[in-house]
Amino acid sequence: MNSNPKIECIWPAQARLGEGVIWIEQEQALYWVDILKESLHRFHPASGQQQTWSQKPMISAILPTQIPGEQSTFVATYADGIKLLSNNISYPLIDPEPQLPNNRLNDAWVAPNGDLWLGSMDCQLKQDSGSFYRLSPDLKLSSLAGKYWVTNGPTFSPSQAYGYFVDTENFCILRSKLAEDGSLIKLENWLEIDRSFGNPDGITIDAEQHIWVAHYNGAQVSRYTPEGKLERQIAIPALNVTKCAFGGPDLSTLYIVTASEGMSEQQLRDYPLSGGVFAVELEDVSGVATPTFAMTSWPSDL
């Protein structure tokens, strides 16, 4: 284990709420969003190129699709629903919560069978109106029972057929075995996070099926074994760590996005790089490729 990995702020972006970080292998590029600044960002490490595009209202996550001939088509979540995103133009697919105008969509990931899983939350954190949803490639939408203040994750273990979901405000990660059709067999509390670590936010999985947890208000990421044992923690020079993803040529770089929203003047002095994007070089761990939403063609009505 490298107990002192190299940590670099590769983009001091001063993001209000950095989220949705993913690595696109075909481009050898990193994508991430700033939810509150309503923007999508791309970073190409080899050249150092940084690009930014406006994406309203409040883009929160993006993942690649499988549409032939479209090299940069994503499925993306916004405050007002799930959309396809191509050439920085969004095309609405479905709004899971038209009856909840004060909610927005939040984090998302793709299951081993190609389904998109996502969560929602109340924009003002005034009620537990958030839910987890499953969208199949043929655009059939279903939801899980239960309501949450802040949903995060999910992520999935393809080899062990588990899905992991984060109940951020209650410091809990839930887990369920996946059925053959991609549904959850039974969602149960898997791991209670020590409250001194900071709220569990975004999560990702590595090649050894260990779970990496970003800690909001915790200035660190944690790695847990499949049995739920804390294996290591890495301090990040930003207070609000929101999500991480593996990337780089051999998927051994852990990219981390952070947030500066709501920090006091003293906290900003203590953590001046908050809102930045970080890269952690790991010598003993690699990740898995970003999964792809298995939509293979544009809907006929788009």
Secondary structure as UniProt FT lines:
FT   STRAND          6..11
FT   STRAND          17..24
FT   TURN            25..28
FT   STRAND          29..34
FT   TURN            35..38
FT   STRAND          39..44
FT   TURN            45..48
FT   STRAND          49..54
FT   TURN            56..58
FT   STRAND          61..65
FT   TURN            68..69
FT   TURN            71..72
FT   STRAND          73..78
FT   TURN            79..80
FT   STRAND          81..86
FT   TURN            87..88
FT   STRAND          89..94
FT   TURN            98..99
FT   TURN            101..102
FT   STRAND          103..110
FT   TURN            112..113
FT   STRAND          116..122
FT   TURN            123..124
FT   STRAND          132..135
FT   TURN            137..138
FT   STRAND          141..143
FT   STRAND          150..157
FT   TURN            158..161
FT   STRAND          162..167
FT   HELIX           168..170
FT   STRAND          172..178
FT   TURN            180..181
FT   STRAND          188..192
FT   HELIX           195..197
FT   STRAND          199..206
FT   TURN            207..208
FT   STRAND          211..216
FT   TURN            217..219
FT   STRAND          220..224
FT   TURN            226..227
FT   STRAND          230..235
FT   STRAND          240..247
FT   TURN            249..250
FT   STRAND          253..259
FT   TURN            261..262
FT   HELIX           265..270
FT   TURN            272..275
FT   STRAND          277..281
FT   TURN            300..301
//
